[in-house]
């Protein structure tokens, strides 16, 4: 099901000519961010990167997309980071 959603969005974005100045709608794409699970962190980030690359998400938005699904310890750690470190990749 998740793969089908990703493929649909990918096809939709491939039919449009995208320019670097095009607006990125984070709200539209947030539903495609995989659910975060602390037990599988080692698999989570490569999965997220693959989705982000395949859908051509601009890197400056990656941290915003990631933090939206963090929970537990990951959310605590992210919240404790100074603002300037929260937005670096």
N, C-alpha and C positions, 0 to 999 in steps of 0.2 A: 504494500500500500504506500509506504513512504517512498519507495523507488518510483512508483507511478507518479506521485506528486512532483518529485524532483524532475522527472522526465518531462512532465507537462510544462512546468515552469521553464525548463531549459529550452524546450521547443518554442515556447512563446517568446522567450528572450532572443532566440536565434533568428526569428522571423523579422525582428526589428533591427534597424541599423542603430547600433549603440555608439554614442560618442562619450568621451571621457567626462564631459560636462553634464551628461544626463543625470537627472535626479534619481537617487537611490531610495526606494520606498522600503525602509526597514520594517514597517508595520506589515507590509504585504509578505515579506520574506521571513519574518520571525517564526511563522508556523512551520517552516522547513528546518529550523534548527533542531537537531536531534535532542531527545531528552537526556539530561545529565544524570549519571549514576556514579556515586563515589566509588563503588566497588569495581568499576571498569574504566577508570580514568585513563589507563594506558591505551585503551582502544578508542576512547571518546575523542580525543583531540585529533588523531589522524582522520577519523571519520568526519569530524567537523570541517577540517581543512579540505578534504576531498569534495565535500558538498559546496563549500564556499568557492573553491576554484572552478568546479563544474558550472556553477550558476553565475560566475563572474561577479561575485560580491566584492566591492571595493574594500581593500584591507583596512582603511581607517574605521570601518564599521564592524569589523570582526569582534572587537572587545565588547562593543555594545550588544551584539547578538549573543555572544557567549554569556555575559553576565546575566542576561535575562533568564537563563535556565539554571544557573548555579543554585545549589541548595546545600544546606548543612555546612560543613567545614569550608568548602570552596567559597560559598557566599560570605562567610565570616572573613576569610583571608582577603577576598577581593574588596570587601568593604573597608578593611583596615589599611589598604594600600593608599599612599598619597595620590592625589589626583593626577599628577604628571606621570606616574607609573601605570595608572589604569588604562591609559590610551596608547601605550607603546606596544609594538609587536616585535 
